[in-house]
């Protein structure tokens, strides 16, 4: 019984090691994806702000004339 428990623990440890490798792979990908999403969201916000600024500027210019 004790030997069997030791084998089970060894298998669990091996499976845990494989899980850690998977986490390392995902750990390398997730920061890249988060940075890409961060910059894409900033570019999207800047794009819309630039359009709003253009519309505001054009409407203000048309009010002058």
RASUL-V299473 format. One record per pair of residues at least 12 apart in sequence whose C-alpha atoms are under 10 Angstrom apart, sorted by sequence separation. I is the first residue (numbers start at 1). GAP is how many residues later the second one is. D is the distance in Angstrom with one decimal. If there is no record, write none. Layout:
((I;GAP;D) (I;GAP;D))
This chain:
none
